[in-house]
Amino acid sequence: MKKDLPNSKPIVDKLCELWHPIDARQRQLISDHLTVRLYKRKEMVYECGKVPTTLFFCVEGAGYILRETSKHHRILSLIGPGDFFGYRAHFTPSGRYYTSAFCHDDSIIATLPFDIIDQLIVESPSLGLFFTKALALMLGIADTRDEVLTQMHVRGRLAQSLVYLQWKFGFEADGMTLCATPTRAELGHLANITTSNVIRTLSQFVKEGLLETNNKKILIPDMAKLKKVLDE
């Protein structure tokens, strides 16, 4: 079934709310240059090495930021509704992406050219502060995950990644089923472990009562109990 793209007005309203204060002329500038499109599951949104031209805003769906090398793939961060992404490279000296972004699900993504973003930042310093805070938050999360994923044991890496998935996408209505449904390989890329270690460790967690699995679904009956794995 074809998914209808949303009216851009609510998206412009959301951006103006987040970037307050935005005057009427600036709002019209955003509205005139905003584009919205549907990305398919597993479709690349941007590619490593390319020069960024637009800011991305996830309206609906899910995705991930991936760092690829010849021998290793690692998911650095996750993308969900309401997230801005693809802007760090624009503010760096190299001016090129060092990661790639992919959609995990069919996703609706809005874009705004960086020349418009730069103009708005010059006119409204508060927008520059917005991105400064966003970059600081991004760096803090990355530092924490780097420490866990490079120094912690396999069990801790997987547990932390499951906690991160819950923080990012939440639970379903039952309060314990993760809304996200990553493949075992994607969990490995997220936790910085092999797919075989993901399968083995998930089985251990199930035996210990930390998790339940139902096909692709992962259930966490007691989040506090799972977090204790991080202290082992």
C-alpha positions in Angstrom: 0.0 0.0 0.0 1.3 3.4 -0.9 1.9 5.7 2.0 0.7 9.3 1.6 3.1 12.0 2.4 2.0 14.4 5.1 1.1 18.0 4.6 4.3 20.1 5.1 2.5 22.7 7.2 2.6 20.7 10.5 6.3 20.0 9.8 7.0 23.7 9.3 5.0 24.4 12.5 7.2 21.9 14.4 10.4 23.3 13.1 9.4 26.8 14.0 8.4 25.7 17.5 11.8 24.0 18.0 13.7 26.9 16.6 11.8 29.7 18.3 11.9 32.6 17.8 11.2 32.5 14.1 9.4 35.4 12.5 6.8 35.3 9.6 9.4 35.9 6.9 11.7 33.2 8.2 8.8 30.8 8.5 7.9 31.4 4.9 11.5 30.8 3.9 11.4 27.5 5.6 8.1 26.6 4.0 9.3 27.6 0.5 12.4 25.3 0.7 11.2 22.4 2.8 10.8 19.1 0.9 9.3 15.9 2.1 9.8 12.4 0.6 9.3 8.8 1.4 12.4 6.6 1.8 12.0 2.8 1.5 13.2 0.3 4.1 17.0 -0.2 3.8 17.3 2.8 1.5 20.4 5.0 1.9 19.6 8.5 3.0 23.2 9.9 2.6 26.5 8.4 1.8 29.9 8.5 3.4 32.3 10.8 1.6 29.7 13.0 0.0 29.3 16.7 0.7 26.2 17.5 2.7 23.7 19.8 1.1 20.6 19.4 3.3 19.5 19.0 6.9 17.4 15.9 7.5 14.4 15.7 9.8 12.8 12.3 10.5 9.0 12.8 10.5 8.0 9.1 10.6 9.9 5.8 10.7 13.3 4.7 11.9 16.9 4.6 10.7 20.5 4.4 11.8 23.9 6.1 11.3 26.4 3.5 10.1 30.2 3.7 10.1 31.6 1.2 7.4 35.1 0.0 6.9 36.4 -2.8 4.7 36.3 -5.2 7.7 33.7 -3.8 10.1 30.3 -2.2 10.2 29.1 -0.3 13.3 25.9 1.5 14.0 26.9 4.7 15.8 23.4 6.0 16.5 19.7 5.5 15.9 17.2 7.8 14.2 13.6 8.2 15.2 10.6 10.5 14.7 11.6 14.1 15.6 15.3 13.6 15.1 17.5 15.9 13.1 20.5 14.2 11.4 23.2 14.6 8.8 24.2 18.1 10.0 27.4 17.5 11.8 29.5 17.2 8.7 28.2 20.6 7.5 29.7 22.2 10.6 33.1 20.5 10.3 36.3 21.6 8.5 36.2 18.6 6.1 32.6 19.3 5.1 32.0 15.7 4.2 30.1 12.8 5.7 32.2 10.2 7.5 29.2 8.0 8.1 26.2 6.8 6.0 22.6 6.9 7.0 20.0 4.2 6.2 16.3 3.7 6.8 15.4 0.7 8.9 11.7 1.0 8.1 9.8 2.9 5.4 10.3 6.5 6.6 9.1 10.0 5.8 11.9 12.5 5.9 11.9 16.2 5.5 14.9 18.2 4.2 16.0 21.8 4.3 19.0 23.1 2.3 22.0 24.2 4.4 22.2 27.5 2.7 18.8 28.3 4.2 20.0 26.9 7.6 23.1 29.1 7.5 21.0 32.2 6.6 18.7 31.5 9.6 21.6 31.0 11.9 23.1 34.4 10.9 19.7 36.1 11.4 18.8 34.2 14.6 21.7 33.3 16.9 19.3 31.2 19.0 19.2 28.7 16.1 23.0 28.4 16.3 22.7 27.7 20.0 20.1 25.0 19.2 22.5 23.1 17.0 25.4 23.7 19.5 23.3 22.0 22.2 22.2 19.2 19.8 25.9 18.5 18.9 26.9 18.5 22.6 24.1 16.0 23.4 25.2 13.9 20.4 28.8 13.9 21.6 27.9 13.0 25.1 25.8 10.0 24.0 28.6 8.9 21.6 31.3 9.2 24.4 29.2 7.1 26.7 28.5 4.4 24.1 32.1 4.4 23.0 33.3 3.7 26.5 30.8 0.8 26.9 31.3 -0.7 23.5 35.1 -0.7 23.7 35.7 -1.6 27.3 32.8 -3.7 28.5 32.2 -7.4 28.1 29.9 -8.8 25.5 27.0 -9.2 27.9 27.3 -5.5 28.9 27.5 -4.3 25.3 24.4 -6.1 24.3 22.5 -5.1 27.4 23.5 -1.4 26.9 22.3 -1.6 23.3 18.9 -3.0 24.3 18.6 -0.2 26.9 19.5 2.3 24.2 16.9 0.9 21.8 14.2 1.2 24.5 15.3 4.8 25.3 15.1 5.7 21.7 11.9 4.0 20.5 10.1 2.9 23.7 7.9 0.0 24.5 4.7 -1.2 22.9 1.4 -0.9 24.8 2.3 -3.9 27.0 5.1 -2.0 28.6 7.8 -4.6 27.9 8.0 -5.3 24.1 10.5 -3.2 22.3 9.0 -1.1 19.5 12.2 -1.6 17.5 12.7 -4.9 15.7 16.4 -5.0 14.7 17.8 -8.1 13.0 20.5 -10.0 14.9 23.1 -8.6 12.5 21.9 -5.1 13.2 22.1 -5.7 17.0 25.7 -6.9 16.4 26.5 -3.7 14.6 24.9 -1.7 17.3 26.6 -3.5 20.2 29.9 -3.9 18.4 29.9 -7.7 18.6 29.5 -10.5 16.1 26.1 -11.8 15.1 27.0 -15.2 16.6 27.7 -13.5 19.9 24.4 -11.7 19.7 22.5 -15.0 19.2 24.4 -16.7 22.0 24.0 -13.9 24.5 20.4 -13.4 23.8 19.8 -17.1 24.5 21.7 -16.7 27.8 19.5 -13.6 28.7 16.4 -15.6 27.9 17.5 -18.5 30.1 18.3 -16.1 33.0 14.8 -14.5 32.6 16.2 -11.1 31.5 14.5 -11.3 28.2 11.8 -13.0 26.2 11.8 -13.4 22.4 8.9 -13.8 20.0 10.1 -14.1 16.5 11.7 -10.7 15.8 10.2 -9.2 19.0 12.3 -8.7 22.1 10.5 -8.4 25.5 12.1 -7.0 28.6 10.0 -7.9 31.6 12.2 -6.0 34.1 14.4 -3.2 32.7 16.1 -2.6 36.1 17.2 -6.3 36.1 18.6 -6.0 32.6 20.6 -2.9 33.6 22.3 -4.8 36.4 24.2 -6.6 33.7 26.1 -3.3 33.1 27.5 -3.6 36.6 28.8 -7.2 36.3 
